[in-house]
Amino acid sequence: MISMGAASKLYGVSRRTIERLIKSGDLPYHRIGRQIRLSPADLHKATGRNAGKNVCGLQHDATTNQATVHGRADRGAIA
């Protein structure tokens, strides 16, 4: 599960696009307290894009189904 900020960077879409997909019901999400977490598989289905490495160094690991930053799992703290 990854944060909205990490998802937007990882999938190359704006945060606003992710918010619209959630609001329309096209993108399932999980709420943990006040935070929203998204599944990479659901993001792929909703955006039609594959996750890939980008300028932030985020990359989707298909074996663990997590976004990684320089080899560490994303904890939602993206600067």
N, CA, C and O atoms as a printed pandas DataFrame, in Angstrom:
     atom_number atom_name residue_name chain_id  residue_number  x_coord  y_coord  z_coord
0              1         N          MET        A               1    0.848   -1.168    0.000
1              2        CA          MET        A               1    0.000    0.000    0.000
2              3         C          MET        A               1    0.902    1.242    0.000
3              4         O          MET        A               1    1.891    1.316    0.728
4              5         N          ILE        A               2    0.530    2.201   -0.831
5              6        CA          ILE        A               2    1.343    3.405   -0.940
6              7         C          ILE        A               2    0.481    4.647   -0.756
7              8         O          ILE        A               2   -0.737    4.597   -0.924
8              9         N          SER        A               3    1.111    5.745   -0.414
9             10        CA          SER        A               3    0.406    7.006   -0.191
10            11         C          SER        A               3   -0.005    7.633   -1.524
11            12         O          SER        A               3    0.477    7.237   -2.585
12            13         N          MET        A               4   -0.895    8.609   -1.450
13            14        CA          MET        A               4   -1.340    9.297   -2.657
14            15         C          MET        A               4   -0.188   10.042   -3.320
15            16         O          MET        A               4   -0.077   10.052   -4.546
16            17         N          GLY        A               5    0.662   10.661   -2.521
17            18        CA          GLY        A               5    1.804   11.389   -3.081
18            19         C          GLY        A               5    2.766   10.468   -3.809
19            20         O          GLY        A               5    3.224   10.771   -4.910
20            21         N          ALA        A               6    3.067    9.336   -3.179
21            22        CA          ALA        A               6    3.962    8.367   -3.814
22            23         C          ALA        A               6    3.317    7.793   -5.067
23            24         O          ALA        A               6    3.992    7.581   -6.075
24            25         N          ALA        A               7    2.017    7.543   -5.009
25            26        CA          ALA        A               7    1.297    6.989   -6.166
26            27         C          ALA        A               7    1.339    7.948   -7.345
27            28         O          ALA        A               7    1.545    7.525   -8.483
28            29         N          SER        A               8    1.145    9.231   -7.083
29            30        CA          SER        A               8    1.144   10.199   -8.183
30            31         C          SER        A               8    2.520   10.279   -8.837
31            32         O          SER        A               8    2.620   10.397  -10.058
32            33         N          LYS        A               9    3.569   10.214   -8.039
33            34        CA          LYS        A               9    4.927   10.251   -8.591
34            35         C          LYS        A               9    5.271    8.950   -9.308
35            36         O          LYS        A               9    5.873    8.964  -10.381
36            37         N          LEU        A              10    4.888    7.839   -8.712
37            38        CA          LEU        A              10    5.211    6.528   -9.259
38            39         C          LEU        A              10    4.493    6.260  -10.578
39            40         O          LEU        A              10    5.062    5.649  -11.483
40            41         N          TYR        A              11    3.243    6.715  -10.691
41            42        CA          TYR        A              11    2.454    6.443  -11.887
42            43         C          TYR        A              11    2.414    7.608  -12.865
43            44         O          TYR        A              11    1.786    7.506  -13.919
44            45         N          GLY        A              12    3.069    8.706  -12.534
45            46        CA          GLY        A              12    3.163    9.828  -13.462
46            47         C          GLY        A              12    1.848   10.536  -13.706
47            48         O          GLY        A              12    1.604   11.047  -14.799
48            49         N          VAL        A              13    0.992   10.568  -12.681
49            50        CA          VAL        A              13   -0.272   11.310  -12.772
50            51         C          VAL        A              13   -0.321   12.301  -11.620
51            52         O          VAL        A              13    0.396   12.148  -10.632
52            53         N          SER        A              14   -1.160   13.307  -11.747
53            54        CA          SER        A              14   -1.238   14.309  -10.686
54            55         C          SER        A              14   -2.008   13.764   -9.489
55            56         O          SER        A              14   -2.790   12.820   -9.606
56            57         N          ARG        A              15   -1.771   14.372   -8.357
57            58        CA          ARG        A              15   -2.512   14.010   -7.144
58            59         C          ARG        A              15   -4.000   14.260   -7.354
59            60         O          ARG        A              15   -4.840   13.506   -6.863
60            61         N          ARG        A              16   -4.319   15.320   -8.082
61            62        CA          ARG        A              16   -5.712   15.646   -8.376
62            63         C          ARG        A              16   -6.375   14.533   -9.205
63            64         O          ARG        A              16   -7.548   14.227   -8.991
64            65         N          THR        A              17   -5.657   13.940  -10.126
65            66        CA          THR        A              17   -6.189   12.821  -10.915
66            67         C          THR        A              17   -6.524   11.651  -10.007
67            68         O          THR        A              17   -7.571   11.023  -10.165
68            69         N          ILE        A              18   -5.649   11.352   -9.061
69            70        CA          ILE        A              18   -5.911   10.269   -8.122
70            71         C          ILE        A              18   -7.135   10.591   -7.274
71            72         O          ILE        A              18   -7.964    9.716   -7.024
72            73         N          GLU        A              19   -7.255   11.842   -6.830
73            74        CA          GLU        A              19   -8.421   12.243   -6.047
74            75         C          GLU        A              19   -9.706   12.074   -6.853
75            76         O          GLU        A              19  -10.720   11.624   -6.319
76            77         N          ARG        A              20   -9.667   12.435   -8.145
77            78        CA          ARG        A              20  -10.856   12.274   -9.000
78            79         C          ARG        A              20  -11.217   10.802   -9.181
79            80         O          ARG        A              20  -12.395   10.445   -9.154
80            81         N          LEU        A              21  -10.211    9.946   -9.366
81            82        CA          LEU        A              21  -10.462    8.514   -9.516
82            83         C          LEU        A              21  -11.082    7.923   -8.251
83            84         O          LEU        A              21  -11.967    7.071   -8.331
84            85         N          ILE        A              22  -10.621    8.369   -7.098
85            86        CA          ILE        A              22  -11.187    7.903   -5.824
86            87         C          ILE        A              22  -12.630    8.378   -5.697
87            88         O          ILE        A              22  -13.521    7.594   -5.372
88            89         N          LYS        A              23  -12.857    9.667   -5.956
89            90        CA          LYS        A              23  -14.202   10.244   -5.809
90            91         C          LYS        A              23  -15.206    9.589   -6.761
91            92         O          LYS        A              23  -16.367    9.401   -6.398
92            93         N          SER        A              24  -14.771    9.242   -7.969
93            94        CA          SER        A              24  -15.666    8.624   -8.950
94            95         C          SER        A              24  -15.925    7.145   -8.641
95            96         O          SER        A              24  -16.825    6.539   -9.223
96            97         N          GLY        A              25  -15.139    6.565   -7.728
97            98        CA          GLY        A              25  -15.300    5.154   -7.383
98            99         C          GLY        A              25  -14.479    4.220   -8.258
99           100         O          GLY        A              25  -14.567    3.001   -8.116
100          101         N          ASP        A              26  -13.679    4.781   -9.163
101          102        CA          ASP        A              26  -12.861    3.956  -10.057
102          103         C          ASP        A              26  -11.585    3.442   -9.391
103          104         O          ASP        A              26  -10.945    2.522   -9.901
104          105         N          LEU        A              27  -11.217    4.031   -8.260
105          106        CA          LEU        A              27   -9.987    3.636   -7.572
106          107         C          LEU        A              27  -10.301    3.341   -6.105
107          108         O          LEU        A              27  -10.554    4.265   -5.332
108          109         N          PRO        A              28  -10.287    2.061   -5.713
109          110        CA          PRO        A              28  -10.501    1.719   -4.305
110          111         C          PRO        A              28   -9.346    2.237   -3.446
111          112         O          PRO        A              28   -8.216    2.364   -3.916
112          113         N          TYR        A              29   -9.645    2.529   -2.197
113          114        CA          TYR        A              29   -8.608    3.022   -1.287
114          115         C          TYR        A              29   -8.868    2.487    0.110
115          116         O          TYR        A              29   -9.953    1.991    0.410
116          117         N          HIS        A              30   -7.869    2.595    0.944
117          118        CA          HIS        A              30   -7.965    2.195    2.348
118          119         C          HIS        A              30   -7.604    3.404    3.188
119          120         O          HIS        A              30   -6.623    4.092    2.909
120          121         N          ARG        A              31   -8.382    3.656    4.194
121          122        CA          ARG        A              31   -8.117    4.774    5.093
122          123         C          ARG        A              31   -7.503    4.216    6.376
123          124         O          ARG        A              31   -8.039    3.296    6.994
124          125         N          ILE        A              32   -6.376    4.791    6.755
125          126        CA          ILE        A              32   -5.706    4.435    7.998
126          127         C          ILE        A              32   -5.632    5.734    8.797
127          128         O          ILE        A              32   -4.768    6.576    8.553
128          129         N          GLY        A              33   -6.534    5.885    9.738
129          130        CA          GLY        A              33   -6.658    7.158   10.441
130          131         C          GLY        A              33   -7.099    8.208    9.440
131          132         O          GLY        A              33   -8.149    8.065    8.814
132          133         N          ARG        A              34   -6.312    9.258    9.281
133          134        CA          ARG        A              34   -6.624   10.303    8.295
134          135         C          ARG        A              34   -5.881   10.104    6.981
135          136         O          ARG        A              34   -6.056   10.881    6.042
136          137         N          GLN        A              35   -5.063    9.078    6.911
137          138        CA          GLN        A              35   -4.257    8.843    5.716
138          139         C          GLN        A              35   -4.975    7.909    4.746
139          140         O          GLN        A              35   -5.718    7.020    5.163
140          141         N          ILE        A              36   -4.748    8.115    3.458
141          142        CA          ILE        A              36   -5.297    7.258    2.421
142          143         C          ILE        A              36   -4.160    6.448    1.824
143          144         O          ILE        A              36   -3.103    6.991    1.502
144          145         N          ARG        A              37   -4.376    5.153    1.678
145          146        CA          ARG        A              37   -3.388    4.263    1.075
146          147         C          ARG        A              37   -4.016    3.564   -0.122
147          148         O          ARG        A              37   -5.205    3.246   -0.121
148          149         N          LEU        A              38   -3.201    3.331   -1.136
149          150        CA          LEU        A              38   -3.671    2.767   -2.392
150          151         C          LEU        A              38   -2.863    1.524   -2.752
151          152         O          LEU        A              38   -1.679    1.423   -2.433
152          153         N          SER        A              39   -3.519    0.590   -3.415
153          154        CA          SER        A              39   -2.861   -0.625   -3.881
154          155         C          SER        A              39   -2.264   -0.366   -5.263
155          156         O          SER        A              39   -2.953    0.172   -6.130
156          157         N          PRO        A              40   -1.007   -0.735   -5.491
157          158        CA          PRO        A              40   -0.417   -0.576   -6.817
158          159         C          PRO        A              40   -1.213   -1.293   -7.911
159          160         O          PRO        A              40   -1.313   -0.791   -9.031
160          161         N          ALA        A              41   -1.777   -2.459   -7.596
161          162        CA          ALA        A              41   -2.573   -3.193   -8.591
162          163         C          ALA        A              41   -3.823   -2.397   -8.971
163          164         O          ALA        A              41   -4.183   -2.330  -10.147
164          165         N          ASP        A              42   -4.487   -1.793   -7.977
165          166        CA          ASP        A              42   -5.672   -0.974   -8.254
166          167         C          ASP        A              42   -5.294    0.273   -9.046
167          168         O          ASP        A              42   -6.039    0.695   -9.931
168          169         N          LEU        A              43   -4.143    0.865   -8.734
169          170        CA          LEU        A              43   -3.671    2.039   -9.470
170          171         C          LEU        A              43   -3.424    1.699  -10.936
171          172         O          LEU        A              43   -3.772    2.475  -11.826
172          173         N          HIS        A              44   -2.828    0.547  -11.180
173          174        CA          HIS        A              44   -2.567    0.122  -12.553
174          175         C          HIS        A              44   -3.882   -0.018  -13.327
175          176         O          HIS        A              44   -3.992    0.441  -14.464
176          177         N          LYS        A              45   -4.870   -0.652  -12.702
177          178        CA          LYS        A              45   -6.171   -0.823  -13.357
178          179         C          LYS        A              45   -6.843    0.515  -13.624
179          180         O          LYS        A              45   -7.386    0.730  -14.708
180          181         N          ALA        A              46   -6.812    1.417  -12.647
181          182        CA          ALA        A              46   -7.517    2.691  -12.759
182          183         C          ALA        A              46   -6.832    3.663  -13.718
183          184         O          ALA        A              46   -7.506    4.410  -14.427
184          185         N          THR        A              47   -5.496    3.658  -13.746
185          186        CA          THR        A              47   -4.779    4.626  -14.575
186          187         C          THR        A              47   -4.408    4.069  -15.935
187          188         O          THR        A              47   -4.167    4.827  -16.874
188          189         N          GLY        A              48   -4.361    2.742  -16.048
189          190        CA          GLY        A              48   -3.930    2.120  -17.305
190          191         C          GLY        A              48   -2.448    2.299  -17.556
191          192         O          GLY        A              48   -1.980    2.127  -18.681
192          193         N          ARG        A              49   -1.706    2.643  -16.513
193          194        CA          ARG        A              49   -0.260    2.866  -16.635
194          195         C          ARG        A              49    0.498    1.867  -15.794
195          196         O          ARG        A              49    0.018    1.414  -14.754
196          197         N          ASN        A              50    1.670    1.534  -16.247
197          198        CA          ASN        A              50    2.574    0.717  -15.441
198          199         C          ASN        A              50    3.405    1.638  -14.574
199          200         O          ASN        A              50    3.790    2.730  -14.992
200          201         N          ALA        A              51    3.673    1.190  -13.377
201          202        CA          ALA        A              51    4.554    1.955  -12.506
202          203         C          ALA        A              51    5.963    1.846  -13.040
203          204         O          ALA        A              51    6.351    0.815  -13.588
204          205         N          GLY        A              52    6.711    2.885  -12.883
205          206        CA          GLY        A              52    8.094    2.851  -13.341
206          207         C          GLY        A              52    8.935    3.790  -12.527
207          208         O          GLY        A              52    8.423    4.593  -11.747
208          209         N          LYS        A              53   10.215    3.687  -12.711
209          210        CA          LYS        A              53   11.124    4.575  -11.993
210          211         C          LYS        A              53   10.973    5.984  -12.544
211          212         O          LYS        A              53   10.818    6.173  -13.751
212          213         N          ASN        A              54   11.020    6.956  -11.673
213          214        CA          ASN        A              54   10.907    8.341  -12.099
214          215         C          ASN        A              54   11.969    9.186  -11.414
215          216         O          ASN        A              54   12.890    8.652  -10.795
216          217         N          VAL        A              55   11.845   10.483  -11.523
217          218        CA          VAL        A              55   12.877   11.375  -11.008
218          219         C          VAL        A              55   13.051   11.298   -9.504
219          220         O          VAL        A              55   14.110   11.677   -9.004
220          221         N          CYS        A              56   12.067   10.829   -8.764
221          222        CA          CYS        A              56   12.186   10.743   -7.304
222          223         C          CYS        A              56   12.903    9.481   -6.859
223          224         O          CYS        A              56   13.266    9.348   -5.690
224          225         N          GLY        A              57   13.110    8.550   -7.790
225          226        CA          GLY        A              57   13.730    7.300   -7.417
226          227         C          GLY        A              57   12.742    6.253   -6.941
227          228         O          GLY        A              57   13.156    5.205   -6.447
228          229         N          LEU        A              58   11.438    6.508   -7.076
229          230        CA          LEU        A              58   10.437    5.521   -6.691
230          231         C          LEU        A              58   10.336    4.452   -7.765
231          232         O          LEU        A              58   10.405    4.749   -8.958
232          233         N          GLN        A              59   10.177    3.232   -7.345
233          234        CA          GLN        A              59   10.005    2.149   -8.306
234          235         C          GLN        A              59    9.089    1.100   -7.698
235          236         O          GLN        A              59    9.179    0.806   -6.506
236          237         N          HIS        A              60    8.202    0.531   -8.522
237          238        CA          HIS        A              60    7.294   -0.505   -8.065
238          239         C          HIS        A              60    7.991   -1.854   -8.146
239          240         O          HIS        A              60    8.583   -2.200   -9.168
240          241         N          ASP        A              61    7.913   -2.607   -7.064
241          242        CA          ASP        A              61    8.492   -3.949   -7.021
242          243         C          ASP        A              61    7.347   -4.944   -7.143
243          244         O          ASP        A              61    6.568   -5.109   -6.205
244          245         N          ALA        A              62    7.238   -5.610   -8.290
245          246        CA          ALA        A              62    6.124   -6.519   -8.543
246          247         C          ALA        A              62    6.145   -7.738   -7.620
247          248         O          ALA        A              62    5.093   -8.321   -7.361
248          249         N          THR        A              63    7.304   -8.133   -7.124
249          250        CA          THR        A              63    7.371   -9.314   -6.263
250          251         C          THR        A              63    6.785   -9.048   -4.886
251          252         O          THR        A              63    6.199   -9.946   -4.281
252          253         N          THR        A              64    6.933   -7.829   -4.382
253          254        CA          THR        A              64    6.385   -7.493   -3.067
254          255         C          THR        A              64    5.154   -6.612   -3.176
255          256         O          THR        A              64    4.487   -6.365   -2.171
256          257         N          ASN        A              65    4.835   -6.128   -4.386
257          258        CA          ASN        A              65    3.694   -5.252   -4.637
258          259         C          ASN        A              65    3.789   -3.977   -3.802
259          260         O          ASN        A              65    2.787   -3.503   -3.267
260          261         N          GLN        A              66    4.998   -3.425   -3.693
261          262        CA          GLN        A              66    5.217   -2.197   -2.946
262          263         C          GLN        A              66    6.053   -1.224   -3.763
263          264         O          GLN        A              66    6.805   -1.609   -4.658
264          265         N          ALA        A              67    5.896    0.037   -3.427
265          266        CA          ALA        A              67    6.772    1.045   -4.020
266          267         C          ALA        A              67    8.017    1.123   -3.146
267          268         O          ALA        A              67    7.929    1.060   -1.920
268          269         N          THR        A              68    9.161    1.259   -3.775
269          270        CA          THR        A              68   10.386    1.365   -3.007
270          271         C          THR        A              68   11.107    2.661   -3.343
271          272         O          THR        A              68   11.039    3.163   -4.465
272          273         N          VAL        A              69   11.789    3.182   -2.351
273          274        CA          VAL        A              69   12.616    4.367   -2.520
274          275         C          VAL        A              69   14.022    3.962   -2.124
275          276         O          VAL        A              69   14.309    3.723   -0.951
276          277         N          HIS        A              70   14.899    3.889   -3.121
277          278        CA          HIS        A              70   16.286    3.490   -2.863
278          279         C          HIS        A              70   16.351    2.208   -2.041
279          280         O          HIS        A              70   17.154    2.096   -1.115
280          281         N          GLY        A              71   15.481    1.218   -2.392
281          282        CA          GLY        A              71   15.522   -0.078   -1.741
282          283         C          GLY        A              71   14.720   -0.193   -0.461
283          284         O          GLY        A              71   14.679   -1.271    0.132
284          285         N          ARG        A              72   14.078    0.882   -0.012
285          286        CA          ARG        A              72   13.280    0.817    1.205
286          287         C          ARG        A              72   11.805    0.950    0.858
287          288         O          ARG        A              72   11.448    1.714   -0.039
288          289         N          ALA        A              73   10.948    0.218    1.554
289          290        CA          ALA        A              73    9.502    0.309    1.289
290          291         C          ALA        A              73    9.008    1.708    1.642
291          292         O          ALA        A              73    9.457    2.305    2.620
292          293         N          ASP        A              74    8.092    2.220    0.846
293          294        CA          ASP        A              74    7.516    3.551    1.078
294          295         C          ASP        A              74    6.689    3.543    2.354
295          296         O          ASP        A              74    5.806    2.703    2.526
296          297         N          ARG        A              75    6.974    4.461    3.228
297          298        CA          ARG        A              75    6.231    4.593    4.472
298          299         C          ARG        A              75    5.290    5.807    4.399
299          300         O          ARG        A              75    4.707    6.212    5.405
300          301         N          GLY        A              76    5.154    6.371    3.207
301          302        CA          GLY        A              76    4.261    7.507    3.041
302          303         C          GLY        A              76    4.929    8.847    3.259
303          304         O          GLY        A              76    4.291    9.882    3.061
304          305         N          ALA        A              77    6.173    8.867    3.656
305          306        CA          ALA        A              77    6.864   10.126    3.921
306          307         C          ALA        A              77    7.687   10.513    2.703
307          308         O          ALA        A              77    8.893   10.272    2.657
308          309         N          ILE        A              78    7.043   11.101    1.739
309          310        CA          ILE        A              78    7.735   11.528    0.524
310          311         C          ILE        A              78    7.967   13.037    0.616
311          312         O          ILE        A              78    7.032   13.802    0.854
312          313         N          ALA        A              79    9.175   13.444    0.432
313          314        CA          ALA        A              79    9.499   14.882    0.526
314          315         C          ALA        A              79    9.148   15.596   -0.748
315          316         O          ALA        A              79    9.349   16.806   -0.853
